[in-house]
């Protein structure tokens, strides 16, 4: 029988202070089955627990430790590189915007559900087609935020897209025209964080977008680079950057940096990993890992910059609480609306009061009706005694818990 007891040690572990630069880099593969790859984009599917990488029109996936990159789809989306990619925490989709390919520069939006692509918009009424663009999903407002990129010149406009309103240009202020910058959504502070990029030289400004206006959050004390890797570390609530290209002349750094919402901290340089640009990495919130593959840089022992085919993983080693034992860390379930957290203690409500099916803080008639709707069916969230079916025994569990949690 599943235990919903929350051990004191578990709570203490969830509250412990994590360091800024827990690093444990390891070579995952000197030659991946992807082969040489650069100009791709990648993001992590937090519901299925896989990294998703788009190269041209090929979708590759990687499920973390002991897995390898697997080709899962080809076609279904016009081939492209230098696109923007992000995770939609509301609809649980990998979302791709823009990029360039045989059809020129794109301004369309596509969504990957783990099996097939769906085109959400062909770009009508939206920004110009562009490459080296940045996009992030503001989950609090349910808006896809797009900034900058390159069409035939550098762009400095801000657009938002939603299923309800379509495209809206929301700002022409803020950062100067940029390309090859990065942007992620900070769900701890409710802002999009944009950093770096190229505007006549590599930039090191950090900007935040709150849905109304841009704010210059930092200038001069962060990494100055473009075509670098940046991801949101949801366990530590930090932005983490690695490597990228510096100009001029062009060269790739081996620096790792973290942004805590107020300032940048430089971690020790990752000398074992060849510096690289024109790549991307994603944060595996199921295993607390950062994974990077390919790019363009100079391998150790060589004197020329080339396209790369290696893969590296940084196992950060943080404590991932999973109170219901379903394999998905608690903070990931809460962030993706797979679990309720009505008292905001960082623990899914079902671990303390599993019979509260409607997440209102008590067990009552609504919960009873939800159970009866699933009578005789297989539903792990309502099968309290884990006998494989919702039945009389589960009804007794619910009735015993009637009242406030």
C-alpha positions, 0 to 999 in steps of 0.5 A: 500500500502506498504510504503518504507519510511525510518524513521529517527528514524529507521536509528538511531535505526540501528546505535545505539550501542548495549551492550555486554550482554543483557540477559533475560533468561527464562525457556521455558519448564521444560520438552520438548516434545524432552524428555531427549536429549544430544549429539545433534546438532542444527542450525538456518535456516535463510530463514525459520526462524526455529531452526533445531535440529538433534537427531539420525536420527530425525529432530526437529524444533522450530519457536521461541516465543510461539512455541514448538519443533516439530518432522518433519522428521525421517530417511533419514540420518544415525542416529548419535550424536556428529556431526558438523552442520552449516547454508549454506547462499548460498544454504539455507540449514542446513548442517551436517558433521560427528558424530558417530552412529551404522555405526561407525564414519562418514565423510559424508556431508548431507543437510536439505532443510526443507523437506528432506535430500540430501547426498552431499558426502560420504566422499570419498577422505576426512578426516577420520570419526570422532566425536566431530568435528567442521564445519562452512560455509565460505560464502564469499569463499563458502567453508565448513571448518572442523577442528579436532575431534576424530577418534581413536585419537585426530586430528588437521587437517584442511579440506575444502569442496566445490561443485566444488572441493570436499575435500581438506586438507588445513592445518596441522598447527594451533591448536593442535588436539582437540575434542568437540571444536566449530567453527562459521563463522564471516561474519563481518570479513570474518573468521572462529572462533574456540574456546575451546575443549579438548586436555589433558585438557580443552582449552581456545584458540581462533583461526581464519581461513582466508582461508589461515592460522590459527591465534592465536587470544586469549590465556588465557583470554576466557572460558576454556571448551569443549562440550559447546554451541557457536553461531554467533550473527549476529545482534551484530557481536559477537560470544557468548558462554554458559556453557560447561564442565570443567575438572578435575573433570568434572563440568559444568559452568554457564558462558556466554561469548562474542567475539567481534573479538578482545577480550572476555568479560564475562557476568554475570553468568547465575545462573538461568540456570543449567550449561550443556555440551554435548548440543548446542544452536542456535541464532534466527536472526528473533527474536534476541533470543538464545535457548538451550535445554537439555544437560548433567549437574546438575539440581538445588537441585540435587547432580548428573550430569544427562541428561537434558530435559529442554529448556531455551531462552535468549531474547536479546531484540535488535531492528530488522529492517524490512523495507519491512515488510515481517517478515525477519529482514533486516540484515538477508535478506542481509546476505542470498542474499535475498535482495541487499545492493549496498551502504552497508548502512545495508538497503535492496535496495528495501526499498529505490528503489524497482523498481531496480530489478537487484540491479545495483543502477538504474531503467532501461531496465533490470528491465523492462525486469524482470517485463515483464517476470513476467507479470500476475504472483504473485511475491511480489517483483514486485507487487509494488501496492500489488494487487496480480498480476504483471500488468499494474499498476506495469509497471507504478510504474517502469516507473515513477522511471526510472533513478538513484535511 
